[in-house]
Amino acid sequence: MKLSKEEKYQLVQRYHNGESAADICMGASIARSTFYAWIKPYKVTYTDAGYAVSANEFIKMKQHITKLEQKLEVLQKVNCAVSSPLKERLHELALLHGQYSVYVLCEALNVDRGTFYNHILRSKKDNSSYQFRRNRLSELIRQVYEESNQIYGAKKIKAVLAERGIATSDKMVAELMQEMNLHSIRTSAKKDYLQFNHEKKKDSLKMQFSVQAPNQVWVSDVTYFKLGSKFQYICAIIDLYARKVVAYKISQKHSSQLITATFKQAYSSRKPESGLIFHSDRGVQYTSHAFQNLLKSCNVKQSFSPSGRPHHNAVMESFFATMKKEELYRTNYHSLSEFKERVERYIDFYNNERPHITLNYKTPNTHERLFYDKKSKQ
């Protein structure tokens, strides 16, 4: 039986009036441990000055004090007074939007919340500085999210940003995380674990590397190369039909963001139809909640190589081995920009000029073009 807060409070009051806990629990059909947990928030403590305060009242007072402190901060930051024209107050509050809750902002300068929201919505359309701040905050949120290995939610990310001197609110962080499709893995860890372990034996590719048309199967992997004192991670995606590199990205971090950005680049340029299979190893970046959700939203089926079986993704292994032998290990790079330029040049060479033995010594782009030429004549 579920009791309301008022009903719980009445039971606690009966206890404070002298009735035994055993009789109350028997009459209400509740466990004593549960009842004692209800008593704790209403337990009265007397201060040195003789005031009687319960835990609940203390929490409410603390929350009230926090709001008052925030309102004071707002009043100290704005360049107007409560008596200033509404237009001035709205302008000043808009500058602080995202750093404090809308409730605190509006209460501080006595502005109706509906009026403030209307002002913000109008401002967003033409306010490039607002959008710049929003984009910058999104980058910082994603950075903290990746640093936490996708564990932190909005409140923890907000706390980390505060430690770094960046003021924002839980609500703003949550809003931007939702826009970027970032979710704390804690919220669905068990569900994802059970689902992944249920499906983990499903290797849809099963080493069948020959397909009948482009955009039926993409394979992907990440390799690294040490440039100076730092590792550079290269994520690439290959379309199995013509062994063509359809997207690649370079980053100093081996993160799910690298995988996601590479896939989005490929998906945007190729625009595959529903039914595409995306095959990779079981790296945490490919099994991340954010990446799996992205594939589902694009109606892409995910496939994994069995653990410890790199030959189940042999096409990617072969490509990276070839690129290292023919380019990376043969060149002394003097800068990151030169490294990126040479990688871009090699992949262009690989797709357009290098004959591929699996394609009867045609280049990937030639092989793919012949498919579409044949299809157009049918």
C-alpha positions in Angstrom: 0.0 0.0 0.0 1.4 3.3 -1.0 1.0 6.2 1.4 1.0 9.9 0.6 3.4 12.3 2.4 0.6 13.6 4.5 -0.4 10.1 5.6 3.2 9.3 6.5 3.5 12.6 8.5 0.3 11.7 10.4 1.8 8.3 11.4 5.0 10.0 12.5 3.1 12.5 14.6 1.2 9.6 16.4 4.6 8.2 17.3 5.8 11.6 18.7 2.6 11.8 20.7 3.5 8.6 22.5 2.0 5.7 20.5 4.4 2.8 20.1 6.0 2.1 16.7 4.9 -1.6 16.9 1.2 -0.6 17.2 1.4 2.0 14.4 3.2 -0.4 12.1 0.7 -3.2 12.8 -2.2 -1.0 12.1 -0.8 0.5 8.9 0.7 -2.8 7.7 4.2 -1.5 7.2 7.6 -2.7 8.2 9.3 -1.2 11.2 12.4 -0.4 9.2 10.3 1.5 6.7 8.6 3.5 9.5 11.8 4.4 11.2 13.1 5.7 7.9 10.1 8.0 7.8 10.7 9.2 11.3 14.2 10.4 10.6 13.4 13.5 8.4 10.9 14.7 11.1 13.2 14.2 14.1 13.5 17.5 16.0 16.8 18.9 17.0 17.2 21.9 19.3 19.8 24.5 18.4 22.0 26.3 20.9 19.5 29.2 20.7 16.7 26.9 21.6 15.0 26.6 18.2 13.4 23.3 17.3 14.4 22.2 13.8 13.7 18.9 11.9 15.8 17.5 9.1 13.1 18.3 6.6 12.9 21.9 7.8 16.7 22.1 7.7 16.8 20.9 4.1 14.1 23.4 3.0 15.9 26.3 4.8 19.2 25.3 3.1 17.5 25.2 -0.3 15.9 28.6 0.4 19.3 30.1 1.4 20.9 28.7 -1.7 18.3 30.4 -3.9 18.7 33.7 -2.0 22.5 33.4 -2.5 22.0 32.8 -6.3 19.6 35.8 -6.5 22.2 37.9 -4.8 24.8 36.8 -7.3 22.5 37.7 -10.2 21.9 41.2 -8.7 25.6 41.7 -8.3 26.3 40.7 -12.0 23.6 42.7 -13.8 24.0 46.3 -14.9 20.5 47.4 -13.9 18.1 47.5 -11.0 14.8 45.8 -10.2 13.2 49.2 -11.0 14.8 49.5 -14.4 12.7 49.3 -17.6 11.7 45.8 -18.5 13.7 45.8 -21.8 16.9 46.5 -19.8 16.2 43.8 -17.3 15.4 41.2 -20.0 18.7 42.1 -21.8 20.7 41.6 -18.6 19.0 38.3 -17.7 19.5 36.9 -21.2 23.3 37.3 -20.7 23.1 35.1 -17.7 20.7 32.5 -19.2 22.2 29.0 -18.7 24.3 30.0 -15.7 21.3 30.1 -13.3 17.8 28.6 -13.4 15.1 30.7 -15.0 13.3 30.8 -11.7 16.2 32.5 -10.0 16.8 34.9 -12.8 13.2 36.0 -13.0 12.7 36.3 -9.2 15.9 38.4 -8.9 14.7 41.1 -11.2 11.0 40.6 -10.8 10.4 39.4 -14.4 7.5 37.1 -15.4 8.9 33.8 -16.6 6.7 33.7 -19.7 7.9 37.1 -20.7 11.5 36.0 -20.2 11.0 32.8 -22.3 9.5 34.8 -25.1 12.4 37.2 -25.1 14.9 34.3 -25.2 13.2 32.6 -28.1 13.1 35.8 -30.1 16.8 36.5 -29.3 18.0 33.0 -30.3 17.0 33.6 -33.9 19.4 36.6 -34.3 21.8 36.3 -31.5 25.0 34.8 -32.9 27.0 35.4 -29.7 24.4 33.3 -27.8 24.8 30.5 -30.3 28.6 30.7 -30.1 28.4 30.4 -26.3 26.0 27.5 -26.7 28.3 25.7 -29.2 31.3 26.3 -27.0 29.5 24.9 -23.9 28.5 21.9 -26.0 32.1 21.2 -26.8 33.1 21.4 -23.1 30.3 19.1 -22.1 31.2 16.5 -24.6 34.9 16.7 -23.5 33.9 16.1 -19.8 31.5 13.3 -20.9 34.3 11.5 -22.8 36.8 12.1 -20.0 34.4 10.3 -17.6 34.2 7.4 -20.0 30.5 8.3 -20.6 29.6 7.9 -17.0 28.8 11.4 -15.9 25.3 12.8 -16.2 24.2 16.5 -16.3 24.8 17.3 -12.6 28.2 15.8 -12.4 29.3 17.5 -15.7 28.0 20.8 -14.3 30.1 20.3 -11.1 33.2 19.5 -13.1 32.7 22.6 -15.3 32.2 24.7 -12.2 35.6 23.5 -10.9 37.1 24.7 -14.1 35.6 28.1 -13.8 32.7 27.6 -16.2 29.3 28.7 -14.8 26.2 26.9 -16.1 23.1 25.2 -14.8 22.0 21.5 -14.6 19.1 22.2 -16.9 21.3 23.8 -19.6 23.8 20.9 -19.5 20.9 18.4 -19.7 19.4 20.2 -22.6 22.6 20.3 -24.6 23.4 16.6 -23.8 20.0 15.7 -25.1 20.7 17.6 -28.3 24.0 15.8 -28.7 22.3 12.4 -27.9 24.7 12.0 -24.9 23.4 9.8 -22.0 25.1 8.6 -18.9 25.7 4.9 -19.2 24.6 4.5 -15.6 20.9 5.0 -16.5 20.7 2.0 -18.8 23.9 0.1 -18.0 22.1 -3.1 -16.9 19.7 -3.0 -19.9 22.5 -2.4 -22.3 24.6 -5.1 -20.8 21.8 -7.7 -21.0 20.9 -6.6 -24.5 24.5 -6.6 -25.7 25.3 -10.0 -24.2 22.1 -11.4 -25.7 23.2 -10.2 -29.1 27.0 -10.4 -28.8 27.3 -13.7 -30.5 25.7 -12.3 -33.6 28.3 -11.8 -36.2 26.2 -10.9 -39.2 29.2 -10.8 -41.5 30.7 -14.2 -40.7 33.8 -13.4 -42.8 31.6 -13.1 -46.0 33.6 -10.2 -47.4 32.1 -10.3 -50.9 28.8 -8.3 -51.3 26.6 -7.6 -54.4 26.3 -3.9 -54.2 27.6 -0.7 -52.6 26.3 0.4 -49.2 25.3 -3.1 -48.1 28.1 -3.7 -45.6 30.5 -1.2 -44.1 33.5 -2.3 -42.0 35.4 -0.1 -39.5 38.3 0.0 -37.2 40.7 2.3 -35.4 44.5 2.3 -35.7 47.1 4.6 -34.1 50.4 6.1 -35.1 52.9 7.9 -32.8 53.7 11.3 -34.1 56.4 12.9 -31.9 55.4 12.2 -28.3 51.6 11.9 -29.0 49.5 9.1 -30.5 47.3 10.0 -33.4 44.2 7.8 -33.8 42.8 7.1 -37.3 39.2 5.8 -37.6 38.2 4.6 -41.1 35.1 3.0 -42.7 35.3 0.9 -45.8 32.5 -0.2 -48.1 33.0 -3.9 -48.7 31.7 -3.9 -52.3 34.6 -1.9 -53.8 36.9 -1.9 -50.8 36.5 1.9 -50.9 37.4 4.1 -47.9 34.1 6.1 -47.6 35.2 8.1 -44.5 38.0 8.6 -42.1 38.9 10.9 -39.2 42.0 11.6 -37.2 42.0 12.5 -33.5 44.4 12.6 -30.5 41.7 10.8 -28.5 40.4 7.3 -29.0 36.8 8.1 -28.1 33.3 7.3 -29.2 33.2 10.9 -30.6 35.9 9.9 -33.1 33.8 6.8 -34.2 30.6 8.8 -34.3 32.0 11.7 -36.3 33.5 9.2 -38.9 30.2 7.4 -39.3 28.2 10.6 -39.7 30.7 11.7 -42.4 30.1 8.4 -44.3 26.4 8.4 -43.8 26.0 12.0 -45.0 28.1 11.5 -48.1 26.8 8.0 -49.1 23.1 8.2 -47.9 22.7 4.4 -47.7 19.3 2.8 -47.8 17.8 1.0 -44.8 19.4 -2.4 -44.1 23.1 -1.4 -44.1 25.3 -3.6 -41.9 28.0 -1.9 -39.9 30.8 -4.4 -38.8 33.6 -3.7 -36.3 35.4 -5.2 -33.3 34.0 -5.1 -29.8 35.9 -1.9 -28.7 34.1 0.2 -26.1 33.8 3.0 -28.6 31.8 0.9 -31.0 29.7 -0.6 -28.2 29.0 2.8 -26.5 25.4 3.7 -25.8 25.6 6.9 -27.9 27.0 5.1 -31.0 24.5 2.2 -30.8 21.7 4.7 -30.5 23.0 6.6 -33.6 23.1 3.4 -35.7 19.5 2.5 -34.5 18.3 5.9 -35.5 19.7 5.4 -39.0 18.2 1.9 -39.3 21.7 0.4 -39.5 22.3 -3.2 -38.2 25.4 -3.6 -36.0 27.7 -6.6 -36.3 30.7 -7.5 -34.2 33.7 -9.7 -34.7 34.0 -12.5 -32.0 36.4 -11.6 -29.2 40.1 -12.3 -30.1 39.3 -13.0 -33.8 40.8 -10.0 -35.7 40.6 -12.0 -39.0 36.8 -11.6 -38.8 37.5 -7.9 -39.7 40.3 -8.8 -42.1 39.5 -6.1 -44.7 40.1 -3.3 -42.2 43.2 -5.1 -40.8 44.6 -5.4 -44.3 43.9 -1.8 -45.2 45.6 -0.4 -42.1 48.6 -2.7 -42.6 48.9 -1.6 -46.2 48.6 2.1 -45.3 51.3 1.8 -42.7 53.7 -0.1 -45.0 53.1 2.2 -48.0 52.8 5.6 -46.3 53.1 5.9 -42.5 56.3 3.9 -41.9 58.0 5.5 -44.9 57.5 9.1 -44.1 59.2 11.4 -41.5 56.4 13.9 -40.6 57.4 17.3 -39.4 54.0 18.5 -38.1 50.5 17.3 -37.5 49.2 19.3 -40.5 51.7 17.5 -42.7 50.7 14.1 -41.2 47.0 14.8 -41.9 47.7 16.1 -45.4 49.7 12.9 -46.3 47.0 10.6 -44.9 44.4 12.4 -47.0 46.6 12.2 -50.1 47.2 8.4 -49.5 43.5 7.6 -49.1 42.8 9.6 -52.3 45.5 7.5 -54.0 44.1 4.3 -52.5 40.6 5.0 -53.8 41.5 6.5 -57.2 44.8 5.1 -58.4 45.9 2.0 -56.5 44.8 -1.3 -58.2 43.2 -3.8 -55.9 43.9 -7.5 -56.3 40.4 -8.4 -55.0 38.8 -6.2 -57.7 40.7 -7.8 -60.5 43.3 -5.0 -60.3 40.7 -2.2 -60.7 40.7 0.7 -58.3 37.9 1.0 -55.7 36.3 4.0 -57.5 36.5 2.4 -60.9 34.9 -0.8 -59.6 32.1 1.1 -57.9 31.5 3.3 -61.0 31.2 0.2 -63.3 28.4 -1.0 -60.9 26.4 2.1 -61.3 27.1 2.3 -65.1 25.7 -1.2 -65.4 22.7 -0.5 -63.2 21.8 2.7 -65.2 21.7 0.6 -68.5 19.3 -2.0 -67.1 
